[in-house]
């Protein structure tokens, strides 16, 4: 008798990749062989995007050239420009990004080819445009004017400038840049798998990224960081422990804990916890950090679950002045570097991804004319 299929494809190897790897038992994450602990806070997001898309950490000359390509790629095309205001009026953030990236595909000069060099150019444009799209969407819905991106500033610095309307501090930029590095790729997660399934049909990069964004939108994937902040906002700072125990006793899920892959602490959470504490103390009100730490202790004591990447990312983004409903879009700003790298890799050695399924429906049904049914 054939083995039963694994629900959710757990432990099923769906693709070979040189992009990232996880040691779930040891709690380690690698980008092209580099431990995330060596990259976060030491390697910029631009360097990390180059590593993922081109296969190596860049030299100074390569980084300069890549940075110039990102600056050129920030300009939005006419389709996206013409529709941002109406989209912002009618669509929630992740819905809007799904639509705007699709429109950007129509604007892209390489839209009709999947050639390797064209894919690299599209990857750079998508990486450059995603933070601009998030910021422009936010400005349109709030009736504000977004500052033009500064060609001398990094992706992280420009995003904070455009979202908050003020020049960010040096340490804020360093922390947000590290956040982008930490979220850049994560093996065969749901959105990356969706992108590769789409790319495997030899569809274009923008279509594959739209599939990824639609998948990231779900609360069981990218939406968890927003829900963490909503939970914190719903609690009284003086009764966190009891409130969490009550919710767990009632069978409620506390978002931001546990992971399908890691059997110990998510290595990204290790960095984000420190960032949350630092930003909270610097703000003069570290209430949300202290509440988070208390929640972490209660959940581990009660359920034995560690925090994942979403848990402390929520308070980090909050302290940086990012609106709560933009937390998942911020995830997409970073993950764009990984999604596009996976599309490049899929197209380079492609085979259609077509798993089998187990049929569990009725058999040998007898057809009857509609008058006899």
Beta strands, then each sheet from edge to edge (+ up, - down):
strand 1: 20-23
strand 2: 28-31
strand 3: 34-35
sheet 1: 1+ 2- 3+
end
